[in-house]
Amino acid sequence: MPQLNPAPWFAILVFTWLVFLTIIPTKILAHTYPNEPTSQSTEKPKTEPWTWPWY
């Protein structure tokens, strides 16, 4: 029964995992985000009072 011969399917399995473990992670790790997150300060921003008349 030729479909039970593990030789070609094992090679395909090994090659597929080789691709998954070498090429794909390097492409994912090389991805750069367009907007890098900036750290916010813990200080409260200084607010100015409004000078509008309240009628």
N, C-alpha and C positions, 0 to 999 in steps of 0.2 A: 504494500500500500504506500504509494509515494507521498500522500499527504501527511504521513506520520514521520517522515524524514526530518529531524530537527536541524539539520545542517544549514539550509538556507534561511530558515526562520530565526534561528539563533543569531546568525550574522546580521540579519535585518534588525533584530531587537537590539543588539549591541551597537550597531551603527546609529540607530535612532536615539538611544540614550546618550551616545557620544555627542550627537548634535545638540540634544537638550541640555547637556551639562557643560558644553563648551561655548557654543555659538550664541545661543539664546540668552543666557545670563549676562554675557558681555554687552549685548545690545540693550538689554533692559537697564543695566547699571550705567550705561553711557547716556541714558536719556536725561535731558536737562529740562527743568521747568522754566517757563517764561517769566514767572514772577516768584523770585526767591522770598521766602518769609522773612520779615524783619522783626527783631525783638523789640517789644514795647517796654518803655521805662515804667518803673513802679511808682514814679512820682505823679501826683495829680497835676494836670495842666492848670496853669494860672488863668483864672477867668476874670474878665473885666465886667464891672456892673454896667447895665444899660443906662443910657442917659435919656431915655424917652420919657416924655411926660405921660403920666397915667391919669387920664381924665375920667 
